[in-house]
Amino acid sequence: MPDTDTLSPAHTGTGSGSSTGSGPAADAGTESIARRIRALLAELFGQDRFISSFPGDLSLREAGVSSTGLVSLLVAMEDAFGFEWDDDLQPEVLRSIDSLAGHVAALRLGD
């Protein structure tokens, strides 16, 4: 489990939704995925701030998620969403909750 001492103080604000695809169904799907990612972060770090006050477009690094914490999140996401990360994944995908959710939504649309 990641060291919670590496997390920075809580940030305030709300995330802006990131959408993949088009229309309300794609937006709702991405938002649902983002909520699940937030729940995974809260489970991993034991902090509800990831659910209530963490902007979706804020860099996970800026929020204090360490590299080992990110790896833990990626493994948890594989289990939760039933996929494996590609070896040629672009680093931008790993930046924020919104970018992660958009990537998972795109994978689901491709199935």
N, C-alpha and C positions, 0 to 999 in steps of 0.2 A: 504494500500500500504506500502511496506517495507520502512524503513528509509534508504535513500541513503547515509547518513553519515556513515553507517556501512560498506561501500564498500571501499576496499583498492585501492591504486593507480593502474593505468592500467598496465597490464602485456603485454609483447610483445612475439611474436612468433606465430607459427601456430600449430593447433592441429593435432595430428595424428589420422587418421580415425580408428574407432573401427568397426569391422564387426561382424555380426551375420549371420549364414547361410553360404552359399558358393557362390562364383562366383561374377561377376560384378553387377548383379541385386541386390544381398543382400547388397553389399557395397554401391551401389547408393541409395538404400532404407534407409540404416542407415545414410548416409550423408545427405539425404533430411530431415530425422527426426532431426538430429543434427542441421541443419540450422534452423528448426522451433523452436527448444528449444532455440537457440541463440536469435531468434527474440522475443520469449516470455520473456527471461531475459531482453532484451533491452526495451521491453514494460513495464515490471514491475519496472525496476530501472531507466529508462530514460537515459541509457548510451549505446552508440553504440560500446563501447569497447568489449562487449560480442559478437558482430558480427564480428568485424574486427581484434582484436588483442589478443583474449583470447584463449590460448591453450585448445583443447578439452579434454585433459587428466589431466589438472590442477584441483586440488581439489576445489570444489565450496567454501568450507570453507576458503581455502587459498586465494581465490579471494575476500573474504570479504562478501560472502553471509551469512547473519545471519540465525539462525534457523527459525525465522518467515518468512524470505525471501524465504527459501527453501520450507516451507509449501505453501506459495503463488504460487511458481513455480509448485509444485506438483498438486495443484488445477487447475491451468491454463493448465497444461498438460492433466489432465483428460478431461477438456472441449475441448481442441484442438484435442486430439487423440481419444476421445470417449471410454475411459476405466476407471475402478476404480482400485486404488492400492490395492493389497492384504494385509491383516493384517500380514502375515508372511514374508513380504518382507525382503530380506537380506540388511543390511546397506551398503554394497559395491556398490549396485545399485545406491545409492544416491550420490556417491562420485563426479562424474564429468559429463560434458556434454556427453562424449563418453559412459560412463557406463549407463546413462539414455537412450541415443539413442539406445544402444544395447538391453536394456531391452524392450523398446517399439517395436523394430524390432522383437524380439523373440516372443512377445505377438501376433504380427500380423501374424507371420509364424504359430503360433499355432491355429489361427482361421480357 
